[in-house]
Amino acid sequence: MWEKKKKPEELRAFLDKGAEFTGKLIFNGVVRINGDFQGEVYGQGSLDIGDGAVIKANIAVDNIYIGGEVYGNVEVREKMSIHSTGKFLGDVRTPVLIMEEGAIFDGRSHMVQMVEKKMATAGDVS
């Protein structure tokens, strides 16, 4: 009932349509990718994959929103959301997985271990 409002994250990087990048991306905040990316992504924040984007990467972030195509393994600390235009092929570890009608998911999801880990952390009152 009394939800803690999160401070909006600041957009840190933007890769637009027509741009291609290969390598390792490390960030804090929000990153939006509308182009093509191949490599690795590590972030403290949110990764927003736009409609038409093609990502081939292993990803570890707080939140991911997929409107384009993502191929690879993903570890999400808070929430993964696949929009109706989104396509995800790979394995995911996340406590929350949201899929809109029309979204494509082909792979495995692991949620129990993430939820147990989250509950164990919440129980630590040091």
Summary of the structure (lengths in Angstrom):
residues: 126
radius of gyration: 14.7
end to end distance: 25.2
largest distance: 49.1
contacts: 384
relative contact order: 0.12
helix: 10%
strand: 60%
